[in-house]
Amino acid sequence: MAIVIVGMLDEREEGLRILKGCIEGRGHKTILIDISIGTGAITCSLKADITCEELAQAGGTTIDKIKDMLAKKRAKAISTMAEGLGRKLVDFHQVGELQGIIAVGGMTGTFISLSAMKLLPFGVPKLLISSVAAMPAYAKRLAEYFGVRDITVMHSVVDTVGLNPLVRSLMVNGAGAICGMVEEYVPPQKEEKPSIAITEFGFCDKGAHYVREFLEKNYNIVSFHATGLGEKAAGELVGQGLFEAFIDLVPAGFSEYLLGGNRAAGPDRLDAGCNQNIPYILSPCGFDMISCGPIQRRDEGDSLWVSRKLAKRKLLIQDAIRVQARTSPEEMQTIARAVAEKLNKHENKKLVKFIIPTKGFSSISVEGGALYDPISDKIFIDEIRENLDPEIDIIELDTHINTPEFARAVVDALEQTL
């Protein structure tokens, strides 16, 4: 087994040489992978175990074609190299050769490495030394990787091209970090108590608390904050088979995707719950709102608030950044149909239970709440009843989501399917 080292030899040969030497000095084997795309030195004395030519071939092309793409199709060149690197990393992991991975890069190297590192399972030691990881301009894009994978980042502060005392220190520290992670690594173990994933956020905090309280004696409960990225992380880990059940109290990353909200989690938001042969218990929490802050225009363009003129709706203005707007009857109908279409694809529909608290999908849509709208809620309920496969149980409760009665119904539904 070996620690994989990833970097551009044509730009960072000196630093990669130190990294390789330090890791091997700790008694570990290394596999050096060159992700050069032709922007640096022509020749290198340090030889890669996997060359950039091999990576390009794994990505379905040649390194010469990659270099030709740089002028007009740079993004395509980067994604192709990332695809080739990803295939190599997955192959090494599947045959038991990969103990951990450390990558060093600037902008291009960071995105090639992250795209590939993201394919490795939770728990495998992953370390990135990057000069761009802290750049605000790329925070949202980088969060797509960091938010769903346990990738450790060392911000290099200085560029890692060439060799100087600061770069040397970074490489030595990075080698020590990845070696320590590998040496102490313990793979995730299935315990006697089954593990259950649960999504939640502040508008169903009491209901989620009751669910955890009822289950924690017999189950390991792993919570995910339903902020879009948190839900993506839940889907990634559920998809890896780490959980025996998925309680999706807040599947609203899907509705936010449909409507263009700030907590959007993409078109595949519900897929993990539908594709795994495990109990999938969900509620409509979050479908009753759309996250639309900030209120003011920002330099990078109109906010969702401005572009959609959501100020005409029922609102909960938490602060200048966080604003929740009530979803309209038409939007609730759209959400219900799209959710039903997703859930109907589940191969074992008896494992799916939809729990609907008819007196309030969240703490702000109960009677007296800022987003109270029983007509819109009823439209959702009627639409989900009409479109959901009859094999999927719909359990309607004469209560709101933040009650012990709701939590008990969730637990009962779970235990019926386990």
Buried (B, 14 or more C-beta within 10 A) or exposed (E): EBBBBBBBBBBBBBBBBBBBBBBBEBEBEBBBBBBBBBEBEEEBEEEBBBBBBBBBEBBEBEBEBBBBBBEEBEEBBBBBBBBBBBBBBBEBBEEEEBBBBBBBBBEBBBBBBBBBBBBBBBBBBBBBBBBBBEBEEBEEEBEBBBBBBBBBBBBBEEBBBEBBEEBEEBBBEBBEBBBEBBEEEEEEEEEEBBBBBBBBBBBBEBBBBBBBEBBEEEBBBBBBBBBBBBBBBBBBBBBBEBBBBBBBBBBBBBBBBBBEBBBBBBEBBBBBBBBBEBBBBBBBBBBBBBBBBBBEEEEEEEBBBBEBEBEEBBBBBBEEEBBBBBBBBEBBBBBBBBBBEBBBEBEBBEBBBBBBBBBBBBBBBBEEBBBBBEEBBEBBBEBBBEBBEEEBBBBEBEBBBBBBEBBBBBBBBBEEBB
